[in-house]
């Protein structure tokens, strides 16, 4: 994973090791002999204009003591502009560092800066009053910033290597380099992590140490690689298209060529985007070049001051696209009004299992959902348990939960297609599915007689009917006959339609099971959901025909518009 992160960082055109972007309002312009050509301002002088941002060496933390920065620093260090009684000492530290760089590199441009600083020390160069002690200054020789010279960059990197100078093979680049400890860049933005940042490689207990290696030296990493992998993680976290946060987990996604991102598909499941994915996967060969691109994903969480890697995936874009297309086919289910269903975002699927998802959701739920979306395979059956448990608690079922139930069931059924069970299956003879359908029709009978009721038989008996049908359906059917008797007098057409639907379902249901298994309870819920959706679609079609003045004599659904609008 670290190697792939460094590869990603290498493609970002990042600053050299120990460099960063800094606002530098002044450039000292020199010729090749170190003669001053001028002090060049890079800012407009306005209060909010801090100067041009340049990639220059950075000193790290210097909250106390004297610590000079190479060839780019505050004017107090670089030019000796007075601030307090330590200003001269700070300037001398700067001059000494530049001389050390010259001795190491022998670079002519650095020599020019040394000659300029010598003249500055003699007092023969006057510094403009506009340059304050806190403003940053750097040097340019023959129209080139001295900090851009490769030899200068390498010197700065070498001068900041910690330790005793021993060389070790870096676990990322494989070169013999001096390992860095602690790693120079903290990782920020992971849910629950310290605001100051987290370390990915660190050991703060002897239990995690081996071979006498301590802290981040347990996985020896050179400074450049350590800086780059952490910078890559921070970049991925900060970009909308490369991170997806759900609960306490932070998922990161990237490809070698930047050809594909699944984030918006997970986050919003835009119907147009999902449709394009399904069609492109179906065409297959049109997308060969993209499909061959490498795809990487990781799931990170926080534990104290450390990053925990929960998951790592290395595959191809083509594989991920195919599995994600399957993922969206599996979740396909009609809306609760019978219309074709729209794709469901991952969080909505996971949240359907909880009363308060933000408070109660276990991180394993979104993790396994996303895992199957990216890698295929079956969804765990314990998701069914959570779904059935939530159905019983709510005495009903929502569309996201119905979709999740369908996904679990079909992900295990190799003989069935991914697009089955999207809507009412009138030929399905499974007793559990039929019991669910029957409960929906019994509820419809009650609503036809009591259209304004706030509590239906589903509110009272869904849990029992879905787990032990034999114990309750006899009573429910007797109650339905009583309601039908009243309905026959006031609305014979509606009564006839409902009676036919009840008889059609009961003709396939030869017995009421005493107890339903977990999978059967899930099928019961789907049967109930499908039947309600079909009834609502039929009621809407009936109302449209009636409004258009068409003959509705033979309509089997004369009453279901009485259902509450938007009811799940």
Secondary structure, 3 states (H helix, E strand, C coil): CHHHHHHHHHCCCCCCCCEEEEEECEEEEECCCCCEEEEEECCCCCCCCCCEEEEEECCCCCCCCCCCCCCEEEHHHHCCCCCCCCHHHHHHHHHHHHHHHHHHHCCHHHHHHHHHHHHHHCCCCCCCCCCCCCCEEEEEECCEEHHHCHHHHHHHHHHCCCCCCCCEECCCCCCEECECCCCCCCECCCCCCCCCCEECCCCCCHHHCECCECHHHHHCCEHHHHHHHHHHHHHHHHCHHHEEEECCEEEEEEECCCCCCCHHHHHCCCHHHHHHHHHHHHHCHHHHHHHCCEEEEEEEEEECCEEEEEEEEEEEHHHHHHHHHHHHHHCCCCCCCCCCCCCCCHHHHHHCCCCCHHHHCCHHHHHHHHHHHHHCCCCCCHHHHHHHHHHHHHCCCCHHHHHHHHHHHHHHCCCCCCCCCCCCCCCCCCHHHHHHHHHHHHHHHHHHHCCCCCCCHHHHHHHHHHHCHHHCHHHHHHHHHHHHHHHHHHCHHHHHHHHHHHHHHHHHCCCCCCCCCHHHHHHHHHHHHHHHHHHHHHHHHHHHHHHCCCCCCCCCCCCHHHCCCCCC
